[in-house]
């Protein structure tokens, strides 16, 4: 596919780096640069590791929303198309907030798709198109994964005195994901049975 021929040669032959500069990393992933934020490096390290996990899962969830936005079909197409796109935007905002918190703790945020794919706890979604019910089921499962980890990580951050991370996880991650679960659940054909 990459060696597709054109009038001017293959795409691969025509594409080359104009100027490729290389250097050593200024900070390795998984390390903490000490910032004067009144938190011990060991506390920051735990929060950074936890936040990078939530970040990887949130990036995966955002990608799932965009995939389903493009591929949804059926009688509720219009409503789900708009809902998925709105949730994608809100999850993307969370991604940015999580990455910035990692950086503010002196860490390095996970950023590239291949790294996210290696880290995420959310099961891989097939490439093909699925029914709306299956899409919703997959999204609800992904939200549940994020909510379980965010709740545990928020408690851990609170116990360690990392109020900023606790606040982000509770006020942003948990509340946004709970809202998304509610909106998605209302689209199920069979309402969830009371527990």
C-alpha positions in Angstrom: 0.0 0.0 0.0 2.8 2.4 0.8 4.6 1.6 -2.5 1.6 2.8 -4.6 2.9 4.0 -7.9 2.1 7.5 -9.1 3.3 9.5 -12.1 6.2 10.8 -10.0 7.3 7.5 -8.5 6.2 5.7 -5.4 4.9 7.7 -2.4 7.7 6.3 -0.2 10.3 7.4 -2.7 8.9 11.0 -2.7 8.6 11.3 1.0 11.7 12.1 3.0 12.7 14.2 6.0 13.7 17.7 5.0 15.7 18.1 8.1 15.8 15.5 10.8 17.4 16.6 14.1 18.1 14.1 16.8 19.2 14.6 20.4 19.1 12.9 23.7 15.9 12.9 25.6 15.8 15.7 28.2 13.7 13.5 30.5 13.0 9.8 30.3 9.5 8.4 30.5 8.9 7.1 34.0 11.2 9.6 35.7 10.3 12.6 37.9 11.8 16.1 37.5 11.7 17.8 40.9 9.4 20.9 40.8 8.8 23.1 43.9 5.2 22.0 44.3 5.4 20.9 48.0 5.1 17.2 47.2 7.7 14.5 47.7 9.1 13.0 44.5 7.9 9.6 45.6 4.3 10.8 45.9 4.6 12.5 42.5 6.0 9.3 40.9 3.0 7.3 42.1 0.5 9.9 40.9 2.3 10.2 37.5 2.2 6.4 37.0 -1.5 6.3 37.9 -2.4 9.4 35.8 -0.6 8.0 32.8 -2.7 4.8 33.1 -5.9 6.9 33.2 -4.5 9.0 30.3 -3.9 5.9 28.1 -7.3 4.6 28.8 -9.0 7.9 28.3 -7.2 8.4 24.9 -8.4 4.9 23.9 -11.9 5.7 24.9 -11.8 9.0 23.0 -10.7 7.0 19.9 -13.5 4.5 20.4 -16.0 7.4 20.4 -14.6 8.8 17.2 -14.6 5.4 15.5 -18.2 4.8 16.6 -19.2 8.4 15.5 -18.0 7.5 12.0 -19.4 4.0 11.9 -22.8 4.2 13.7 -25.9 3.1 11.8 -29.5 2.3 12.4 -32.6 4.1 13.5 -30.8 6.1 16.2 -28.0 7.1 13.8 -28.4 10.9 14.1 -28.7 11.0 17.9 -25.8 8.6 18.5 -23.7 10.3 15.8 -24.0 13.6 17.7 -23.7 12.0 21.2 -20.5 10.1 20.3 -19.0 13.3 18.8 -19.9 15.3 21.9 -18.4 12.6 24.2 -15.3 12.4 22.0 -14.7 16.1 22.5 -15.2 15.9 26.3 -12.9 12.9 26.6 -10.3 14.7 24.5 -10.5 17.6 26.9 -9.8 15.1 29.8 -6.8 13.8 27.9 -5.3 17.3 27.8 -6.1 17.9 31.5 -4.6 14.6 32.5 -1.4 15.1 30.4 -0.9 18.6 31.9 -1.3 17.2 35.4 1.4 14.6 34.7 3.7 17.3 33.5 2.9 19.6 36.5 4.0 16.8 38.8 7.3 16.6 37.1 6.5 13.5 35.0 6.3 12.8 31.3 2.9 12.1 29.9 2.2 9.2 27.6 1.5 10.7 24.2 1.9 8.4 21.1 -0.7 6.0 19.9 1.7 3.0 20.0 2.5 3.7 23.6 -1.1 4.1 24.5 -2.0 0.8 22.8 0.6 -1.0 24.9 -0.6 0.6 28.1 -4.4 0.7 27.9 -6.5 -1.7 29.9 -9.4 -1.3 27.5 -9.9 -4.3 25.1 -9.1 -3.6 21.5 -12.1 -2.8 19.3 -12.4 -4.6 16.0 -11.7 -2.5 12.9 -15.1 -3.3 11.3 -18.5 -1.7 11.8 -20.6 -3.0 14.7 -24.2 -2.5 15.7 -25.1 0.5 17.8 -26.0 -1.8 20.8 -22.5 -3.4 20.6 -20.9 0.0 20.3 -22.7 1.2 23.4 -21.8 -2.0 25.3 -18.1 -1.6 24.5 -18.2 2.1 25.5 -19.9 1.3 28.8 -17.3 -1.4 29.6 -14.5 1.1 28.8 -16.1 3.7 31.1 -16.4 1.2 33.9 -12.6 0.4 33.6 -11.7 4.0 33.9 -14.2 4.7 36.7 -12.8 1.7 38.8 -9.2 2.8 38.4 -10.0 6.5 38.9 -11.8 5.9 42.2 -9.0 3.8 43.5 -6.4 6.2 42.3 -8.3 9.2 43.8 -8.3 7.5 47.2 -4.6 6.8 46.9 -3.8 10.4 46.0 -5.9 11.8 48.9 -4.2 9.5 51.4 -0.8 10.7 50.1 -1.8 14.4 50.3 -1.8 14.9 46.5 -5.0 17.0 46.6 -4.6 18.3 43.0 -4.5 14.8 41.5 -7.4 13.7 43.8 -9.5 16.7 42.7 -8.7 16.1 39.0 -9.7 12.4 39.2 -12.9 13.1 41.2 -14.1 16.4 39.7 -13.2 15.8 36.1 -12.5 12.1 35.3 -15.1 10.5 37.5 -17.9 13.0 37.0 -17.5 13.2 33.3 -17.4 9.4 32.9 -20.4 8.9 35.1 -22.3 11.4 33.0 -21.3 9.6 29.8 -22.4 6.3 31.3 -25.8 7.8 32.1 -26.3 9.2 28.6 -25.2 6.0 26.9 -27.3 3.8 29.2 -30.4 5.7 28.2 -29.9 4.5 24.6 -30.1 0.8 25.6 -33.1 -1.1 24.3 -33.5 -2.9 27.6 -33.0 -0.7 30.7 -30.5 -2.0 33.2 -32.1 -4.0 36.0 -32.1 -2.4 39.4 -29.5 -3.9 41.7 
